[in-house]
Amino acid sequence: MMHTVTIGVYTLCLVAACGLVAWSHRDPEAISSPSQLLDDLFTSHAARIAIIVFWWWIGWHFLFAQTLDG
């Protein structure tokens, strides 16, 4: 059951992201494109550090930690 919910949530996030990208191409004045959002985000040094820590956390918990379980 939990596996199905998790897959459903990730699928919903993917569909929402694709919808936002399509919306940004259709009406660029209403919503920024993903590349513009990332350009704006990475102007901040603190945001860069937060992204690096987040990716480290994802890698540790989902890639490396599973090898420790057995």
C-alpha positions in Angstrom: 0.0 0.0 0.0 2.7 2.5 1.0 4.7 1.7 -2.1 1.7 2.5 -4.3 1.1 5.8 -2.5 4.8 6.8 -2.9 4.7 6.0 -6.7 1.5 7.9 -7.0 3.0 11.0 -5.3 6.1 10.9 -7.4 4.0 10.5 -10.6 1.8 13.5 -9.5 5.0 15.6 -9.0 6.3 14.6 -12.4 3.0 15.5 -14.1 2.9 18.8 -12.2 6.4 19.7 -13.3 5.7 18.8 -16.9 2.5 21.0 -16.7 4.5 23.9 -15.3 7.1 23.6 -18.1 4.4 23.5 -20.7 2.7 26.5 -19.1 5.9 28.5 -19.1 6.4 27.8 -22.8 2.9 28.8 -23.7 2.7 31.9 -21.5 6.2 33.1 -20.6 5.0 36.3 -19.0 2.8 34.4 -16.5 5.4 31.9 -15.2 9.2 31.8 -15.6 10.9 28.9 -17.4 12.7 26.3 -15.3 16.1 27.6 -16.6 15.2 31.1 -15.5 14.2 29.9 -12.1 17.4 28.0 -11.6 19.4 31.0 -12.8 17.7 33.2 -10.3 18.1 30.6 -7.5 21.8 30.1 -8.1 22.7 33.7 -7.7 22.5 33.2 -4.0 25.5 31.6 -2.3 23.3 30.2 0.5 20.9 28.6 -2.1 23.9 26.9 -3.8 25.0 25.4 -0.5 21.4 24.3 0.4 21.1 22.5 -3.0 24.4 20.8 -2.5 23.4 19.6 1.0 20.0 18.5 -0.3 21.6 16.4 -3.1 24.1 15.0 -0.6 21.2 14.0 1.7 19.3 12.3 -1.2 22.4 10.4 -2.3 23.2 9.3 1.3 19.8 8.1 2.2 18.7 6.6 -1.1 21.9 5.4 -2.8 24.6 4.7 -0.2 22.5 3.8 2.9 20.8 0.9 1.1 24.2 -0.8 0.7 24.7 -0.7 4.4 21.5 -2.7 5.1 22.8 -5.8 3.8 
